[in-house]
Amino acid sequence: MSRYQEATSKEVMMNIREPEIRLVRTAEAAAIAGMSKSYLEKTRLKGNGPPYTRIGKRAVRYRVDALIDWLDSQTRRSTSE
């Protein structure tokens, strides 16, 4: 590998960014999930809802990718599951 190719590949690697993380408020998360805001608040209290992030003392945000992953994990094939 030439010095130019080595430098170019290092530059490319330095320019790769992590995927953008989109945070949404409870109301928007509820709309995305197709459920009520109060249901999300209750599951947050019980600890059986989607993962969330608390910013400061009061602000709660949900990562859209984590919300979708949680919804996928709730999929059932039978009522006996």
Rosetta silent file (secondary structure, phi, psi, omega in degrees, C-alpha in Angstrom):
SEQUENCE: MSRYQEATSKEVMMNIREPEIRLVRTAEAAAIAGMSKSYLEKTRLKGNGPPYTRIGKRAVRYRVDALIDWLDSQTRRSTSE
SCORE:     score description
SCORE:     0.000 S_00000001
   1 L     0.000  129.906 -179.549    0.000    0.000    0.000 S_00000001
   2 L   -74.192  165.294  178.634    1.423    3.362   -0.979 S_00000001
   3 H   -62.156  -36.225  179.299    1.696    6.254    1.456 S_00000001
   4 H   -64.490  -46.231  179.584   -1.091    8.042   -0.415 S_00000001
   5 H   -63.654  -39.661  179.923   -3.436    5.053   -0.123 S_00000001
   6 H   -64.661  -44.678  179.227   -2.570    4.642    3.558 S_00000001
   7 H   -64.652  -41.221 -179.455   -3.237    8.338    4.284 S_00000001
   8 H   -64.324  -43.494 -179.135   -6.467    8.255    2.288 S_00000001
   9 H   -66.740  -34.187  176.069   -7.774    5.192    4.097 S_00000001
  10 H   -65.644  -41.633  178.700   -6.969    6.802    7.470 S_00000001
  11 H   -62.781  -41.768  179.493   -8.873    9.940    6.444 S_00000001
  12 H   -62.165  -46.067 -179.409  -11.843    7.852    5.372 S_00000001
  13 H   -63.138  -35.127 -179.907  -11.859    5.984    8.688 S_00000001
  14 H   -71.890  -24.062 -178.050  -11.679    9.262   10.634 S_00000001
  15 H   -89.047   -7.048  178.129  -14.685   10.624    8.734 S_00000001
  16 L   -74.140  127.616 -179.727  -16.937    7.664    9.536 S_00000001
  17 L  -111.673  157.676  173.391  -19.493    8.743   12.102 S_00000001
  18 L   -66.521  152.134  176.213  -21.795    6.771   14.327 S_00000001
  19 L   -59.998  146.616 -178.679  -25.371    6.640   13.099 S_00000001
  20 L   -66.585  133.108  178.415  -27.400    9.589   14.285 S_00000001
  21 L   -96.161  122.256 -178.982  -29.332    8.861   17.464 S_00000001
  22 L  -102.638  120.579  177.367  -32.825   10.322   17.380 S_00000001
  23 E  -104.372  137.582  179.593  -34.412   11.077   20.740 S_00000001
  24 E  -128.908  155.879  176.771  -38.134   11.767   21.031 S_00000001
  25 L   -75.819  169.996 -177.019  -40.428   12.897   23.830 S_00000001
  26 H   -57.745  -43.562 -178.373  -43.010   10.608   25.398 S_00000001
  27 H   -62.110  -42.402  179.515  -45.884   11.896   23.253 S_00000001
  28 H   -70.948  -37.232  176.926  -43.979   11.313   20.013 S_00000001
  29 H   -62.669  -40.340  178.173  -42.760    7.902   21.211 S_00000001
  30 H   -63.215  -40.864  178.935  -46.371    6.958   21.967 S_00000001
  31 H   -65.330  -41.276  178.819  -47.423    8.026   18.473 S_00000001
  32 H   -63.218  -41.754 -176.494  -44.614    5.996   16.896 S_00000001
  33 H   -82.027  -13.483 -179.527  -45.555    2.937   18.975 S_00000001
  34 L    74.760   34.787  178.786  -49.279    3.364   18.442 S_00000001
  35 L  -136.183  171.772 -177.469  -50.118    3.573   22.132 S_00000001
  36 L   -80.693  156.726  177.485  -51.178    6.270   24.550 S_00000001
  37 H   -61.455  -41.026 -177.982  -48.795    8.567   26.356 S_00000001
  38 H   -65.976  -33.707  177.209  -50.216    7.426   29.713 S_00000001
  39 H   -63.594  -44.108  177.786  -49.528    3.770   28.851 S_00000001
  40 H   -61.965  -40.655  178.956  -45.859    4.589   28.205 S_00000001
  41 H   -63.157  -40.869  179.041  -45.705    6.524   31.470 S_00000001
  42 H   -66.415  -41.840  179.321  -47.182    3.548   33.363 S_00000001
  43 H   -67.726  -31.514  176.315  -44.770    1.063   31.797 S_00000001
  44 H   -64.977  -41.050  179.440  -41.907    3.393   32.668 S_00000001
  45 H   -66.386  -42.430 -178.758  -43.075    3.381   36.292 S_00000001
  46 H   -78.408  -21.820  179.650  -43.447   -0.428   36.383 S_00000001
  47 L    86.749   15.393 -179.760  -40.185   -1.011   34.513 S_00000001
  48 L  -114.666   18.255  179.945  -41.666   -3.166   31.766 S_00000001
  49 L  -102.118 -168.269  179.359  -41.729   -0.646   28.930 S_00000001
  50 L   -68.273  152.793  177.499  -39.222    0.445   26.335 S_00000001
  51 L   -64.007  147.205 -179.005  -35.850    1.743   27.509 S_00000001
  52 L  -139.677  168.462  178.136  -35.667    5.489   28.020 S_00000001
  53 E  -121.841  132.732  176.003  -33.168    8.179   28.922 S_00000001
  54 E  -101.103  126.001  179.769  -33.670   10.713   31.664 S_00000001
  55 E  -112.045  112.615 -175.241  -32.035   14.051   30.951 S_00000001
  56 L    74.319 -152.405 -177.301  -31.801   16.142   34.067 S_00000001
  57 L   -86.784  -29.801 -170.998  -34.514   15.698   36.686 S_00000001
  58 L  -121.500  -27.401 -173.372  -37.625   15.775   34.520 S_00000001
  59 E   -75.716  124.399  177.468  -36.908   15.355   30.836 S_00000001
  60 E  -115.742  133.112  178.327  -37.525   11.829   29.512 S_00000001
  61 E  -132.888  149.847  177.095  -36.552   10.830   25.994 S_00000001
  62 E  -115.403  135.771  172.714  -36.832    7.620   24.029 S_00000001
  63 E   -78.707  130.001 -177.460  -34.354    6.519   21.384 S_00000001
  64 H   -60.826  -42.848 -179.590  -36.322    5.681   18.263 S_00000001
  65 H   -64.375  -38.568  178.159  -34.130    2.668   17.457 S_00000001
  66 H   -69.388  -36.018  177.892  -34.528    1.282   21.007 S_00000001
  67 H   -63.347  -44.672  179.276  -38.284    1.866   20.863 S_00000001
  68 H   -66.137  -40.704  176.847  -38.553   -0.100   17.616 S_00000001
  69 H   -61.616  -41.686  178.824  -36.356   -2.889   19.032 S_00000001
  70 H   -63.715  -43.541  178.142  -38.609   -3.074   22.109 S_00000001
  71 H   -60.463  -42.410  177.822  -41.716   -3.246   19.932 S_00000001
  72 H   -61.288  -37.070 -179.022  -40.138   -6.066   17.926 S_00000001
  73 H   -72.024  -15.393 -179.900  -39.380   -7.948   21.142 S_00000001
  74 L   -88.657   -2.718 -178.499  -43.062   -7.741   22.142 S_00000001
  75 L   -67.587  131.571  179.076  -44.206   -9.699   19.098 S_00000001
  76 L  -126.526  153.190  178.027  -46.032  -12.904   20.010 S_00000001
  77 L  -101.729  -16.044 -176.579  -47.375  -15.752   17.912 S_00000001
  78 L  -149.734  155.258  177.359  -49.910  -17.013   20.418 S_00000001
  79 L   -72.631  -13.814  179.579  -51.849  -15.760   23.444 S_00000001
  80 L   -84.261   -5.733 -179.713  -50.251  -18.544   25.486 S_00000001
  81 L   -77.747    0.000    0.000  -46.759  -17.043   25.183 S_00000001
